Amino acid sequence: MEETKETVKKSVDNSNEKLSYEQLENVAHQLHQQNRNLLAKLRETEAYAFQKRVDYLFKVLKYKESFDLSFVEDCVNEITETLKFEEDIKETKDEQGQ
């Protein structure tokens, strides 16, 4: 990411003229690649956060005597909805594969 910023700055600083088509194309490609990398990191982080959330929901069930009944019920409902969502995704993939 820093390399892209430095490359863009060098391209602009080296000449006070307008960027050529090739330079613009290069900058656009670098920014596109940077965007793809950031999206991949975002998806990775979201997946990690999702897994942690589910882990903590199950921890609440494990120690349910320490929590209010309504909170435990909310956690059970969230786990149930999450599992249903995962099953729906698998069914959709199976239908598309056939």
C-alpha positions as a printed Julia matrix, in Angstrom:
98×3 Matrix{Float64}:
   0.0     0.0     0.0
   2.79    2.39    0.88
   4.58    1.43   -2.31
   1.57    2.46   -4.36
   1.4     5.85   -2.65
   5.11    6.41   -3.19
   4.92    5.37   -6.84
   2.0     7.72   -7.48
   3.79   10.58   -5.71
   6.98    9.96   -7.69
   5.03    9.92  -10.94
   3.39   13.22  -10.11
   6.48   14.85   -8.54
   8.83   13.93  -11.38
   6.91   16.02  -13.84
   4.66   18.98  -13.47
   3.01   17.97  -16.72
  -0.09   15.88  -17.08
   0.36   12.13  -16.71
   0.58   10.16  -19.89
  -1.96    7.51  -20.75
   0.48    4.75  -19.78
   1.19    6.39  -16.43
  -2.51    6.79  -15.72
  -3.09    3.19  -16.73
  -0.29    2.09  -14.38
  -1.7     4.13  -11.49
  -5.2     2.77  -12.13
  -3.86   -0.78  -12.15
  -1.99   -0.22   -8.88
  -5.06    1.28   -7.23
  -7.22   -1.59   -8.5
  -4.77   -4.13   -7.08
  -4.64   -2.24   -3.77
  -8.44   -2.24   -3.65
  -8.57   -6.0    -4.24
  -6.03   -6.59   -1.47
  -7.98   -4.43    0.97
 -11.24   -6.19    0.11
  -9.58   -9.56    0.74
  -8.33   -8.35    4.13
 -11.79   -7.0     4.95
 -13.43  -10.34    4.14
 -10.82  -12.13    6.23
 -11.46   -9.82    9.17
 -15.23  -10.16    8.86
 -14.95  -13.96    8.83
 -12.73  -13.87   11.91
 -15.17  -11.56   13.73
 -18.07  -13.84   12.81
 -16.27  -16.9    14.16
 -15.41  -15.09   17.39
 -19.01  -13.98   17.82
 -20.29  -17.54   17.43
 -17.63  -18.76   19.87
 -18.8   -16.26   22.47
 -22.45  -17.15   21.91
 -21.61  -20.76   22.69
 -19.63  -19.65   25.74
 -22.78  -17.92   27.0
 -24.63  -21.22   26.64
 -21.86  -23.03   28.45
 -22.11  -20.66   31.41
 -25.82  -19.9    31.08
 -26.37  -19.88   34.85
 -24.32  -16.67   35.0
 -26.65  -14.76   32.65
 -30.27  -13.65   32.56
 -32.68  -16.07   30.93
 -33.72  -13.52   28.28
 -30.09  -12.94   27.27
 -29.47  -16.69   26.97
 -32.63  -17.05   24.86
 -31.43  -14.26   22.58
 -28.11  -16.05   22.16
 -29.86  -19.33   21.35
 -32.02  -17.55   18.78
 -28.99  -15.93   17.18
 -27.15  -19.25   16.99
 -30.24  -20.89   15.47
 -30.58  -18.13   12.86
 -26.87  -18.36   12.05
 -27.06  -22.11   11.52
 -30.19  -21.76    9.37
 -28.4   -19.15    7.27
 -25.42  -21.49    6.78
 -27.78  -24.33    5.73
 -29.53  -22.02    3.25
 -26.18  -21.1     1.71
 -25.22  -24.77    1.33
 -28.59  -25.59   -0.27
 -28.23  -22.7    -2.69
 -24.74  -23.83   -3.69
 -25.98  -27.41   -4.18
 -28.85  -26.21   -6.41
 -26.53  -24.07   -8.5
 -24.07  -26.93   -8.89
 -26.68  -29.26  -10.37
